[in-house]
Amino acid sequence: MADYFVHQSSFVDEGARIGKGTKVWHFSHVMPGAVIGERCNLGQNVVVMPGTRIGDNVKIQNNVSIYEGVELENDVFCGPSCVFTNVMNPRSQISRKHQYLKTLVRRGSSIGANATIVCGVTLGEYSFIGAGAVVTTDVFPYALMVGVPARRVGWMCHCGERLKLDGGRARCAACSSHYEESGGSLRPIA
């Protein structure tokens, strides 16, 4: 007996690996070679392609496709209808499978509804991609990104609250974590 849940309308192909406590909801498809960690939640109409890797405690909302070359580390949130790509110059009549670029979404990152993550980028840990943003370059850890193309407009705490910097330092109003900005990046401090 499986120690994960798959809705009767969904398909999990032989050769896919799914961790304990994970839930795969309506009309989803997990293909062979996909690896999904523990305690994940895949919403309605989610597709997980072969060769993808999803960490533990990942939430993937409705209508998201995780294409080959995409890796989601632990605690990632993918908002409804966010989009990943895996090739830069697709043509229907030309196979480009040998040109797939790796996309890495680091631990704790959140991707807003309808955001697009162009292949070949890394989203730094605990980064926050606003709804509808189009990410075309690597994103610093804790960065708040919005717009088309996405640009950094601030910093986010690991708990998901926006930080207010004062003199290059910030204290989260929600969880009291402390951060320091230096050289265009943010890091937690004790």
N, C-alpha and C positions, 0 to 999 in steps of 0.2 A: 504494500500500500504506500502510495506517495505521501511524503510529508510536506507537500505544497498543494495549493488549490488551482485547478484549471476549470474555468466555466465550460459547460458542455458545448457551447458554440465555438470554442477556440480549438486550435490545433497546436500540439507540441510534437514536433517530428522526432523520430528516433535519432539519437546522437546529440540531442540538446541536453544540457545540464542545468537543472534548476535547484536552487538551495532551499533549505528548510524554511517553512513559514511564508514563502513567496506566494502571491496571488496573481493569477492571470485572468483578467476579466473578459467580457463579451467580445466575440469576433476578432480575437487576436491570433497571431501566428508566430511561434518560436521555431526557427529553422535549425537543421542539424549543425552541430559545431558551435552554436551559441552557448555562452556560459553566463548564467544569471545567479547572483549571490543569494544570500539569505534575507528574509524579511522585506523583499521588494514588492512593489505594487505596480502592476501594469494595467492601465485603464483600458477602456474600450477601443478596439481597432488599432492596436499597437502591433507593429511588425518588428521582429528582432532577427536580423539576417545572420547567415553563417559567419564565423570568424569574429564575432563581436564579443565583447567582454563587459559585463555589468557587475559592479561591486555589490556590497551588502547595503540594505536599507535605502535603496534607490526608488524614487517615486517617478513613474512615467505616466503622464496624464493622457487623455484620449487623443487619438489620431496622430501618433508619433511613430516614425520609422527610424530604427537604429540600423544604419547601413554598415556594410563591411568596412572596416577601418576605424570605426568609432569605438572608443573605450570610455566608459563612465566609471569613475572610482566610487568609493563608498559615499553614501549620504548625499548623492546628487538629486536635484529636483528638475524634471523636464516638464514645463508647462504645456497646456493643451495646444496641439497643432504646431509645436515648435518643429523646426526642420534642420536636419543634418544633410550635408552633401558628401560625396566621396570622390568626385573627379572634377577638375577645374573646367574642362571644355567638352562637355558631353555632346555626342551626336548619336542619333538612333542607329545610323547605318555603320558606325565604326565602333568596334569593341575597344574599350579603354580600361578593362579590368586590371591590366598590368600597371595602370597609372593611378590607382587608388591612393589617396593620401591619408595618413593617419590623423585623426582628430582625437585629442585627449581632453577630457573634462575632469579636472582634479577634484579631490574630495571636497564635499560640502557646497559645491557651486549650485546656483539656481539659474535656470533659464526660463524667462517669461513666455507667456502665450504668444504664439505666432512669430517668435524670434527665429532668425536663420543663422546657423553656424556654418560658414563656408569651410570646406575641408582643408586640412593641413595646419589648423591652429590648435593652440593649447589654451584652455581656460584655466587660469590659476586657481588655487584652492580658495574656497569661500567667495569667489567672484559672483557677481549678481548682474545678469543680463536682463535689461528691461524688456517689456512686452513690445514686440514688433521690431526690435533692433536687428541689424544685420552685421554680424561679426566677421571681419575679413582679416584680422591680425591677432596675434597672441594677446592675451589679457592678463594683466598683473593679478596676483592674489589680492583678494578683498576689494577689487575695483568694481565700481558701479558704472555700467556701460549702457548708453541709450543712443538711439538715432540710427540714421542710414547715411553713410556707414557709421557703425557704433563708435562712440568716443567716450572717454572716461569723464564723468561729471561729479565724481565723489568716491567715497570709500564706504564699505559695509563691514560691520562686525561679523564674527563667525556666527552669532545668534540671529543674524538677519536684519538688524537695525542699522539705519544710516548713521554714520559717525560725523560729528562736527569737530573739525580740527581747530586747535588754538595753539599757535606757536609751534606747529609741526607735531603736536601730540593730541591724542583723543582718549576720552574715557566713555565707554558705552553707557548710556543712560539706563539701559534695560538690564544688563548683566554685569556691569562694572569692569569689564575687560579693558586693558590699557593698550594703546598702540602708539607707534612713532612713525612719522613719514620721513624718509631719507632717500635722496637720489631718485625721486619720482616713484618710489614704491612704499608700501606700508608693511610694517611687521608688528606682531604682538610683542609686548614687553611685560616683564613681571611687575 
